[in-house]
Amino acid sequence: MIALETLQAYWWLIIAVLGAALVFLLFVQGGQTMLLSHAADRSGRAMLVNTLGRKWELSFTTLVVFGGAFFASFPLFYSTSFGGAYWLWMLILFSFVIQAVSYEYRRKPGNLYGCETYDIFLFINGSVGSVLLGVAVGMMFFGAEFTVSKTNILDASAPVISQWAPTRGLEAIACWQNLLLGFTILFLARTQAALYFLLTITDAPDLERRNRRRVLVNGLIFVVLFLAFTGVLLTTTGLTQTEVGFMPEPYKYFNNLMAMPVVAVMFLLGVVLVLAGLGLTIFRPGYRSGIWFTGPGSALVVVALFCLAGFNNTPYYPSLIDLDSSLTIANSSSSHFTLETMSWVSLAVPFVVAYIAYVWHAMTRKPITPAEVKDPAEHLY
């Protein structure tokens, strides 16, 4: 029988990998924020929309799987955050719903609103959705205003385990540390989108020049924001779990980084890969494959951040108003039976990943060109 602690750590790593995949796939959202700048260039906008349209379902599906995996493996987090920070998560979900509607109806015959209306919806999803996802993750480091009392489940009049601040998640949007992470994710998504456009769009010299400029501008903004976020994170006072409860610890996440050398190497390797992808694209005019450096690099950094948040006696969801309500992977997980059963099911994950890789290759094998978006026989978004 596998130990409960091992299963909890295993599923936290799965959550981390899913989160990393979602951050990588947010290049779709980043690309959507660039559509309105092509108002006077319908051909250029059509190429951007169609190369993003080949991948938008992957980011949407990954978000759903990420939430589902959290619900199944750490249900107390799901009920606390998704049920408590109601308005924050409703705004996120609404932005993704209008994304799905936009790709479905943008070019549908009889569209009464015009493509421009749906492009605005895509812009909202790309900008607001990315920032708010960063805000939601930021609470895992900088805390949230909630309390947890498991004995409330016996109260027939109000069997609610978790109680949240009256603002229901809106207060998290006002936290500048959360917003810093949100805008860091937004500009990472925009940078990766420009790299993705370079990889998948050919025979469009003007669009290529624009995208290379975007890599430079958005990449520099991202690096500055990422350095600022890293500095804030590593110098913040976090919580550590002791025998007498949760106690504040200065430089908690820096201490975690030093205590877990493998995570530190993963973090540094990810940073190097991201910088390599940016450098190769910026300084080599004909280079188009930068996303294959920045994508895995950003994924490694995200996995490392999840490890900093959840391991080494660290509550991954600290409470700002009741330290003892803070959530750890130990006190918020499913039962041993549930985790072990799901672990056997998770053995199918490599086959799912292989299928996704095959679909990715099949859909990207043919690059987007100006001639394709003008061909009436082609499927256009």
Buried (B, 14 or more C-beta within 10 A) or exposed (E): EEEBEEBBBBBBBBBBBBBBBBBBBBBBBBBBBBBBBBEEBEBBBBBBBBBBBBBBBBBBEBBEBBBEBBBBBBBBBBBBBBBBBBBBBEBBBBBBEBBBBBBEBBBEEEEEEEBEEBBBBBBBBBBBBBBBBBBBBBBBBBBBBBBBBEEBEEEEEEEBBBBBBEBBBBBBBEBEBBBBBBBBBBBBBBBBBBBBBBBBBBEBEEBBEBBBEBBBBBBBBBBEBBEBBBEBBBEBEBBBBEEEEBEEBEBBBBBBBEEBEEBBEBBBBBBEBBBBBBBBBBEEEEBBEBBBBBBBBBBBBBBBBBBBBBBBBBBBBBBBEBBEBBBBBBBBBBEBEBBBEBBEEBEEEEEEEEEBEEBEEEBBEEBBBBEBBEEEEEEBB
